[in-house]
Amino acid sequence: MTKTLFLIFAAMAIMIGSFIWFVATWDKTAEEPIGGHINTEARA
């Protein structure tokens, strides 16, 4: 049981750590906004 809990906590630490790394290294200028391609005139 102790080994299972350790593996669960290790997996969670890797997931949280990778998410923090992803956010910390995000380059906002390299990506276009998600709504940047929406044509508002086509809806009217």
C-alpha positions in Angstrom: 0.0 0.0 0.0 2.8 2.4 0.8 4.4 1.7 -2.6 1.1 2.4 -4.3 0.7 5.7 -2.5 4.2 6.7 -3.4 3.6 6.0 -7.1 0.4 8.0 -7.0 2.1 11.0 -5.4 5.0 10.7 -7.8 2.7 10.7 -10.8 0.8 13.7 -9.4 4.1 15.5 -8.8 5.2 14.9 -12.4 1.8 16.2 -13.7 1.8 19.3 -11.6 5.5 20.0 -12.3 5.0 19.6 -16.1 2.0 22.0 -15.9 4.0 24.6 -14.0 6.8 24.2 -16.6 4.3 24.7 -19.4 2.9 27.8 -17.9 6.3 29.3 -17.0 7.7 28.8 -20.5 4.6 29.9 -22.4 5.4 32.4 -25.1 2.3 34.5 -25.5 3.6 36.4 -28.5 4.2 33.2 -30.5 0.5 32.1 -30.5 -2.5 33.8 -32.0 -5.6 34.3 -29.8 -8.2 31.5 -30.0 -10.9 34.0 -31.1 -8.6 35.7 -33.6 -10.0 33.9 -36.6 -13.7 34.6 -35.9 -15.3 36.9 -38.5 -18.0 38.9 -36.7 -19.5 40.2 -39.9 -20.4 36.7 -41.1 -22.8 36.2 -38.2 -25.0 39.3 -38.9 
